């Protein structure tokens, strides 16, 4: 069966005419083709029916009571222009009028094609209406294909990212107005590149299609699902709080974990990581909610994959400064986590009792410690927050501390480049990460360590700029300008470091974080200018010129 014949079996057609004989004739003719046929006796009734169920094709008489076919065409086109109707309606005009002037008048009103009632016989009219209807449905099918391509991802048949935001914004506004909960889930396939590399891209495509199919099977009609990009998907869950959304994500995670995906003769086992966020009172924009879910997904990835992490479990606020980080990587060239981490001096054995560890925390005023097994492997972290949850439950104080640990610990190998950890800590409100060698904790790296390292880095740069820039008359002013700028940056960083040391809270870190990133970006900009200009200054000095490019720029503006 051809595509034209397929669409002829399912078209939604409305016939508007005040002549009962015409309505009976056309209805009988088109119902034989398997179409859904409705009829209206005037323009008012036809317009009402169009608003209730927009047809694929409208066949309307030119002359009707109420308002005629021309006015009906105009109103239908106005509704399309205002996006009241969900799709385009092809209009076939029935008329006994002939002549170019009538043809032009009908086209300008919005008609797509015409059928003359003055056919020589009923048989001729049947043949003509079937031919013109077939042409109309070809046009309608093309319009449907274009609409699908604009709104949906071709591979997964899920909404694309642009259309997702259109639907999501409507639900977001309704959620705020009616005060119902709203959650977003971001998730993707763990190690998806390995699937492509080992089994080929066709297998990767099969994995994405099956992920979309499973996702649709677990979703309600009110949920908004999209392929966000690559192997990443996003789901909007109206009416769901964070806990409900977590339960939903956990069911899907177990489904992926339990059942491999079949591709030809292969069975491909995959796991999936999920990040969940709920709209809270401080969530101002839809983008902010999606960013929080993405941040929770990052935690799920960094803490071992194949898990569901809620935003509220790991962070307090999201960061506005992630986009600023791409310009500062050169500062971290050749520096690794092991170079600036604070070594681990104390760990907690998982067999220790909760009461003993709590006493140790009270005596030493330590806030958190890594928990290890008998071989020294990292199991998780225990902090003051874990003990507070046991207040009033004395029976648990005799349990082993291993039962109380927080397992989703963000850890990095000691050989991790410092810029990777800097990026991560500036995206989230986590204070520190654990540095490991293999599975054993060897250090911590946090905000304080980064600030102290940056301060010493800037001080060294300030003291050695004369070595960076060649001496000579043309460089004097440049060196002076740079020295003053570096000193200003150092003073501002000193102030931030003292403030955070005095008030070590999430709120203080949030208020200072953006300025820290801004200072690093400014320093990077200055370094770029210096390094790009060194050879030019040398060249100018060798030619006996006394003014280099930096000298002409004047003072650096902070």
Buried (B, 14 or more C-beta within 10 A) or exposed (E): EEEEEEBBEEBBBBBBBBBEEBBEBBBEBBEEBEBBBBBBBBBBBBBEBBEEEBBBBBBBBBBBEBBBBBBBBBBBBEBBEEEEBEEBBBBBBBBEBEEEEBBEBBBEBBBBBBBBBEBEEEEEBBEEBBEBBBBBBBBBBEBBEEEEEEBBBEEBEBBBEEBBBEBBEEBBEEBBEEEBBBBBBBBBBBEBEEBBEEBBEEBBBBBBBBBBEBBEEBBEEEBBBBBBEEBBBBBBBBBBBBBBBBEBBBEBBEBBEEEEBEBEEEEBEBEBBBBBBBBBEEBEEBEBBBBBBBBBBBBBBBBBBBBBBBBBBBBBBBBEBBEBBEBBBEBBEEBBBBEBBBEBEEBBBBEBBBBBBBEBBEEEEEEBBBBBEEEEEBBBBBBEEBBEEBEEEEEBBEEBBBEBBBEBBBBBEBEBBBBBBBBBBBBBBBBBBBBBEEEBBBBBBBBBBBBEBBBEBBBEBBEEBEEBBBEBBBBBBBBEBBBBBBEBBBEBBEEBBEBBEEEEEEEBBBBBBBBBBBBBBBBBEBBEBBEEBBEEBBEBBEEEEEBBBBBEBEEBEE
